[in-house]
Amino acid sequence: MSLSRGFWVGAFLAAGMLSGCGTQDAQGKRFQLVRGRPFEHDLPVPAGFVMVEQASEDRSTGSTRLYLRHMYQGKADKYAVRHFYRDQMPLARWTKVSDGNVKGLFTMRYKKGDESCTVTISDQRKVFGSLITVQIVIAREEHNQAPPTTRTGT
């Protein structure tokens, strides 16, 4: 493949992602991938999901994020939202640590540099579908290590 052709293939794929291309869940329902403008530059949020401000908080100093706990809600298939985070977090340079399901509560853990991120996905059954809640917590890891001790004489 020539450099020019490779460039255009990559540009086409990137344009598709940015324009809100979707994926399908197990039932074939279309699910929009990426929200147009994320709340945090490296934190993907599914299209159509809104931040629940009363349940969200974050703190930073300068350009350093100290802590973040955001809650987002939207109508979607819970499994499609899980696949969204499985696909999108690595694109935002997060490395998966774990991914699990306990009684319908999905919990995924990621790491980037000295930050850890936990994504929790739950649903509430409603008359007209499910309301999906995504809780995201990002925290800086502490590097508290005791200094080496030296032993002198006995």
Secondary structure, 3 states (H helix, E strand, C coil): CCHHHHHHHHHHHHHHHHCCCEEECCCCCEEECECCCCCECCECCECCCEECHHHCEEEEECCEEEEEEEEEEEECCHHHHHHHHHHHHHHCCCEEEEEEEECCEEEEEEEECCEEEEEEEEEEEECCEEEEEEEEEEEECCCCCCCCCCCCCC
